[in-house]
Amino acid sequence: MNQIKYLVYACLMIFTVAILSIFIATLSSNEIIAPLPTTIDVDLPKQDNVMTNSKGGNLFRQNCQSCHALDKNLTGPAVRGVHERGPWTNRSNLIKWVKNPAAFIPTTLYTKELQKTYGAIMPSFSQLSEEEINAIFDWVTE
């Protein structure tokens, strides 16, 4: 009788270990901890040097960057804040200037001073459409 009793205990122990193993395997496959997200959304503050208007930025680099920088005077004035200076507070004047600067110079004291300060007239960019010029200045003011 003792031998049967020990045999039953041994079977119960094996059965308990088997059940616990299955239970633990099931728990580990059903992730208790939430899975990590594949992307993390973070609201970063907008930086001045990160521009979102790529068309305007590309046009600026292709047509303007050799003479102008955003915040530094080169062979032409810095362009950041251009909308707050001289006749450029009116966007249509800015477009006229870019398309034909030589025709605009005699019309205002500000443009005459620009010519005197930088010693040269900006070349004409008549090939640029109004949409492209607006994209450049939208990029500058972002």
GROMACS elastic network, one bead per residue, 0.5 to 0.9 nm:
[ bonds ]
;  ai    aj funct       b0    kb
    1     4     6  0.52344   500
    1     5     6  0.62580   500
    1     6     6  0.87612   500
    2     6     6  0.61920   500
    2     7     6  0.85176   500
    3     6     6  0.51695   500
    3     7     6  0.61274   500
    3     8     6  0.86452   500
    4     8     6  0.61019   500
    4     9     6  0.85641   500
    5     8     6  0.51772   500
    5     9     6  0.62752   500
    5    10     6  0.86473   500
    6     9     6  0.50183   500
    6    10     6  0.60698   500
    6    11     6  0.85657   500
    7    10     6  0.50482   500
    7    11     6  0.61615   500
    7    12     6  0.85796   500
    8    11     6  0.50786   500
    8    12     6  0.61019   500
    8    13     6  0.85438   500
    9    12     6  0.50410   500
    9    13     6  0.60887   500
    9    14     6  0.86366   500
   10    13     6  0.50557   500
   10    14     6  0.62197   500
   10    15     6  0.85058   500
   11    14     6  0.51225   500
   11    15     6  0.59802   500
   11    16     6  0.84658   500
   12    16     6  0.59683   500
   12    17     6  0.85371   500
   13    16     6  0.50612   500
   13    17     6  0.61657   500
   13    18     6  0.85607   500
   14    17     6  0.51406   500
   14    18     6  0.61057   500
   14    19     6  0.86166   500
   15    18     6  0.50818   500
   15    19     6  0.61681   500
   15    20     6  0.86009   500
   16    19     6  0.51326   500
   16    20     6  0.60949   500
   16    21     6  0.85147   500
   17    20     6  0.51055   500
   17    21     6  0.60663   500
   17    22     6  0.86503   500
   18    21     6  0.50921   500
   18    22     6  0.62585   500
   18    23     6  0.86038   500
   19    22     6  0.51784   500
   19    23     6  0.61035   500
   19    24     6  0.86151   500
   20    24     6  0.60560   500
   20    25     6  0.84847   500
   21    24     6  0.52095   500
   21    25     6  0.60958   500
   21    26     6  0.85506   500
   22    25     6  0.51021   500
   22    26     6  0.61035   500
   22    27     6  0.86551   500
   23    26     6  0.51294   500
   23    27     6  0.62534   500
   23    28     6  0.87521   500
   24    27     6  0.51129   500
   24    28     6  0.62458   500
   24    29     6  0.87082   500
   25    28     6  0.52724   500
   25    29     6  0.63095   500
   25    30     6  0.87838   500
   26    29     6  0.52811   500
   26    30     6  0.62988   500
   27    30     6  0.52457   500
   27    31     6  0.67554   500
   27    32     6  0.70671   500
   28    31     6  0.57573   500
   28    32     6  0.73830   500
   29    32     6  0.85894   500
   30    33     6  0.88495   500
   31    34     6  0.67431   500
   31    35     6  0.74463   500
   32    35     6  0.87951   500
   33    36     6  0.88036   500
   34    37     6  0.88143   500
   35    38     6  0.88719   500
   36    39     6  0.87091   500
   37    40     6  0.66377   500
   43    46     6  0.88963   500
   44    47     6  0.85101   500
   46    49     6  0.86264   500
   46    50     6  0.70981   500
   46    51     6  0.87755   500
   47    50     6  0.53772   500
   47    51     6  0.80814   500
   48    51     6  0.72501   500
   48   142     6  0.77771   500
   50   142     6  0.88816   500
   51    54     6  0.70619   500
   51    57     6  0.74276   500
   51   139     6  0.67053   500
   51   140     6  0.84763   500
   51   142     6  0.65930   500
   52    55     6  0.88786   500
   52    56     6  0.89648   500
   52    57     6  0.83721   500
   52   139     6  0.75023   500
   52   142     6  0.77836   500
   53    56     6  0.55466   500
   53    57     6  0.62774   500
   53    58     6  0.87285   500
   53   135     6  0.73748   500
   53   136     6  0.84285   500
   53   138     6  0.75355   500
   53   139     6  0.54946   500
   53   142     6  0.81129   500
   54    58     6  0.59540   500
   54    59     6  0.84692   500
   54   135     6  0.88708   500
   54   139     6  0.77811   500
   55    58     6  0.51732   500
   55    59     6  0.61702   500
   55    60     6  0.85480   500
   55   132     6  0.80510   500
   55   135     6  0.66596   500
   55   136     6  0.76315   500
   55   139     6  0.82750   500
   56    59     6  0.50936   500
   56    60     6  0.60383   500
   56    61     6  0.86187   500
   56   132     6  0.69647   500
   56   133     6  0.78656   500
   56   134     6  0.78541   500
   56   137     6  0.72383   500
   56   138     6  0.70048   500
   56   139     6  0.52245   500
   56   140     6  0.80014   500
   57    60     6  0.50272   500
   57    61     6  0.62089   500
   57    62     6  0.86215   500
   57   135     6  0.80229   500
   57   136     6  0.63623   500
   57   139     6  0.59934   500
   57   140     6  0.79414   500
   58    61     6  0.51498   500
   58    62     6  0.61606   500
   58    63     6  0.85995   500
   58   136     6  0.83052   500
   59    62     6  0.50662   500
   59    63     6  0.59370   500
   59    64     6  0.76405   500
   59   132     6  0.73514   500
   59   133     6  0.83391   500
   59   135     6  0.80115   500
   59   136     6  0.63123   500
   60    63     6  0.53625   500
   60    65     6  0.59904   500
   60    68     6  0.89388   500
   60   135     6  0.89533   500
   60   136     6  0.57931   500
   60   137     6  0.86921   500
   60   139     6  0.83931   500
   60   140     6  0.85945   500
   61    64     6  0.58957   500
   61    66     6  0.77062   500
   62    65     6  0.68265   500
   62    66     6  0.82481   500
   63    66     6  0.73568   500
   63    67     6  0.88407   500
   63   125     6  0.81965   500
   64    67     6  0.59258   500
   64    68     6  0.57549   500
   64    69     6  0.81184   500
   65    69     6  0.60382   500
   65    70     6  0.87443   500
   66    69     6  0.81506   500
   66    74     6  0.85578   500
   66    75     6  0.83499   500
   67    73     6  0.85433   500
   67    74     6  0.58611   500
   67    75     6  0.50846   500
   67    76     6  0.52674   500
   67    77     6  0.80813   500
   67   122     6  0.88058   500
   68    71     6  0.87274   500
   68    72     6  0.75984   500
   68    73     6  0.67297   500
   68    74     6  0.57440   500
   68    75     6  0.68255   500
   68    76     6  0.52781   500
   68    77     6  0.61178   500
   68    78     6  0.57238   500
   68    79     6  0.66254   500
   69    72     6  0.53971   500
   69    73     6  0.65925   500
   69    74     6  0.67701   500
   69    76     6  0.82124   500
   69    77     6  0.75926   500
   69    78     6  0.52234   500
   69    79     6  0.64014   500
   69    80     6  0.81283   500
   70    73     6  0.83166   500
   70    77     6  0.87474   500
   70    78     6  0.51904   500
   70    79     6  0.50256   500
   70    81     6  0.87205   500
   70   140     6  0.71186   500
   71    77     6  0.86426   500
   71    78     6  0.50900   500
   71    79     6  0.67545   500
   71    80     6  0.58860   500
   71    81     6  0.87749   500
   72    77     6  0.70934   500
   72    79     6  0.81168   500
   72    80     6  0.87671   500
   73    76     6  0.59636   500
   73    79     6  0.83787   500
   74    77     6  0.61939   500
   74    78     6  0.71635   500
   75   118     6  0.64812   500
   75   119     6  0.88903   500
   75   120     6  0.86382   500
   76    79     6  0.85929   500
   76   114     6  0.85853   500
   76   118     6  0.64408   500
   76   120     6  0.87926   500
   76   122     6  0.77863   500
   77    82     6  0.89582   500
   77   114     6  0.83492   500
   77   118     6  0.81325   500
   78    81     6  0.80923   500
   78    82     6  0.78053   500
   79    82     6  0.52194   500
   79    83     6  0.86959   500
   79   137     6  0.86177   500
   79   140     6  0.69461   500
   79   141     6  0.89135   500
   80    83     6  0.80758   500
   80   137     6  0.89465   500
   80   140     6  0.58844   500
   80   141     6  0.65500   500
   81    84     6  0.55018   500
   81    85     6  0.71422   500
   81   140     6  0.80915   500
   81   141     6  0.71044   500
   82    85     6  0.54662   500
   82    86     6  0.82799   500
   82    88     6  0.63962   500
   82    89     6  0.77112   500
   82    94     6  0.89181   500
   82   137     6  0.85666   500
   82   140     6  0.85421   500
   82   141     6  0.84767   500
   83    86     6  0.81546   500
   83    87     6  0.83362   500
   83    88     6  0.50976   500
   83    90     6  0.73858   500
   83    91     6  0.74579   500
   83    94     6  0.83624   500
   83   137     6  0.85886   500
   83   141     6  0.82362   500
   84    87     6  0.85447   500
   84    88     6  0.67329   500
   84    89     6  0.53999   500
   85    88     6  0.57672   500
   85    89     6  0.62894   500
   85   110     6  0.86568   500
   86    89     6  0.66887   500
   86   108     6  0.85442   500
   86   109     6  0.86964   500
   86   110     6  0.57389   500
   86   111     6  0.79299   500
   87    90     6  0.62207   500
   87    91     6  0.86033   500
   87    93     6  0.63946   500
   87    94     6  0.74870   500
   87   108     6  0.78137   500
   87   110     6  0.74481   500
   87   111     6  0.84120   500
   88    91     6  0.60249   500
   88    92     6  0.80247   500
   88    93     6  0.58783   500
   88    94     6  0.51651   500
   88    95     6  0.88772   500
   88    97     6  0.88027   500
   89    92     6  0.88990   500
   89    93     6  0.79802   500
   89    94     6  0.80441   500
   90    93     6  0.55367   500
   90    94     6  0.67824   500
   91    94     6  0.50004   500
   91    95     6  0.63243   500
   91    96     6  0.87177   500
   91   134     6  0.82646   500
   91   137     6  0.89114   500
   92    95     6  0.50797   500
   92    96     6  0.62419   500
   92    97     6  0.85842   500
   93    96     6  0.50344   500
   93    97     6  0.60669   500
   93    98     6  0.86811   500
   93   104     6  0.86575   500
   94    98     6  0.62678   500
   94    99     6  0.86665   500
   94   133     6  0.87275   500
   95    98     6  0.52429   500
   95    99     6  0.62202   500
   95   100     6  0.86388   500
   95   130     6  0.66784   500
   95   133     6  0.65474   500
   95   134     6  0.77258   500
   96    99     6  0.52258   500
   96   100     6  0.60902   500
   96   101     6  0.73356   500
   96   103     6  0.87483   500
   96   104     6  0.74286   500
   97   100     6  0.53047   500
   97   102     6  0.80357   500
   97   103     6  0.79250   500
   97   104     6  0.59872   500
   97   105     6  0.84030   500
   97   122     6  0.88878   500
   97   124     6  0.81539   500
   97   125     6  0.89604   500
   98   101     6  0.59485   500
   98   122     6  0.80480   500
   98   123     6  0.81055   500
   98   124     6  0.61860   500
   98   125     6  0.57228   500
   98   126     6  0.73514   500
   98   128     6  0.85353   500
   98   133     6  0.77188   500
   99   123     6  0.86734   500
   99   124     6  0.53366   500
   99   127     6  0.76763   500
   99   128     6  0.73040   500
   99   129     6  0.86701   500
   99   130     6  0.88623   500
   99   133     6  0.88878   500
  100   103     6  0.57740   500
  100   104     6  0.68343   500
  100   122     6  0.86361   500
  100   123     6  0.76407   500
  100   125     6  0.68403   500
  100   126     6  0.66426   500
  101   104     6  0.50954   500
  101   105     6  0.62531   500
  101   111     6  0.87542   500
  101   121     6  0.68539   500
  101   122     6  0.61805   500
  101   123     6  0.69138   500
  101   124     6  0.60437   500
  101   125     6  0.86963   500
  102   105     6  0.55092   500
  102   106     6  0.78747   500
  102   121     6  0.66649   500
  102   122     6  0.77830   500
  102   123     6  0.80782   500
  102   124     6  0.77033   500
  103   106     6  0.69363   500
  103   107     6  0.78888   500
  104   107     6  0.55346   500
  104   108     6  0.74743   500
  104   111     6  0.73300   500
  105   108     6  0.63514   500
  105   109     6  0.81083   500
  105   110     6  0.82830   500
  105   112     6  0.55939   500
  105   113     6  0.89920   500
  105   114     6  0.85697   500
  105   115     6  0.76971   500
  105   121     6  0.83498   500
  106   109     6  0.76940   500
  106   111     6  0.73306   500
  106   112     6  0.65145   500
  107   110     6  0.88507   500
  107   111     6  0.76041   500
  107   112     6  0.81830   500
  108   111     6  0.55050   500
  108   112     6  0.64484   500
  108   113     6  0.87855   500
  109   112     6  0.50675   500
  109   113     6  0.62023   500
  109   114     6  0.86985   500
  110   113     6  0.51438   500
  110   114     6  0.63173   500
  110   115     6  0.88458   500
  111   115     6  0.63225   500
  111   116     6  0.86477   500
  112   115     6  0.51956   500
  112   116     6  0.62961   500
  112   117     6  0.86687   500
  113   117     6  0.59589   500
  113   118     6  0.84973   500
  114   117     6  0.51202   500
  114   118     6  0.60341   500
  114   119     6  0.79057   500
  114   120     6  0.84751   500
  114   121     6  0.82750   500
  115   118     6  0.54204   500
  115   119     6  0.52820   500
  115   120     6  0.55981   500
  115   121     6  0.58777   500
  115   122     6  0.85647   500
  116   119     6  0.52034   500
  116   120     6  0.76414   500
  117   120     6  0.84130   500
  118   121     6  0.78547   500
  120   123     6  0.88957   500
  121   124     6  0.88435   500
  122   125     6  0.89113   500
  124   127     6  0.84296   500
  125   128     6  0.58147   500
  126   129     6  0.75344   500
  128   131     6  0.80212   500
  128   132     6  0.59350   500
  128   133     6  0.64300   500
  129   132     6  0.51481   500
  129   133     6  0.62947   500
  129   134     6  0.85551   500
  130   133     6  0.50606   500
  130   134     6  0.59959   500
  130   135     6  0.84710   500
  131   134     6  0.51003   500
  131   135     6  0.61256   500
  131   136     6  0.87441   500
  132   136     6  0.63213   500
  132   137     6  0.88115   500
  133   136     6  0.51314   500
  133   137     6  0.64039   500
  133   138     6  0.85412   500
  134   137     6  0.51838   500
  134   138     6  0.58858   500
  134   139     6  0.84067   500
  135   138     6  0.50325   500
  135   139     6  0.60739   500
  135   140     6  0.86028   500
  136   139     6  0.51142   500
  136   140     6  0.62599   500
  136   141     6  0.88248   500
  137   141     6  0.61913   500
  137   142     6  0.86478   500
  138   141     6  0.52517   500
  138   142     6  0.62757   500
  139   142     6  0.53277   500
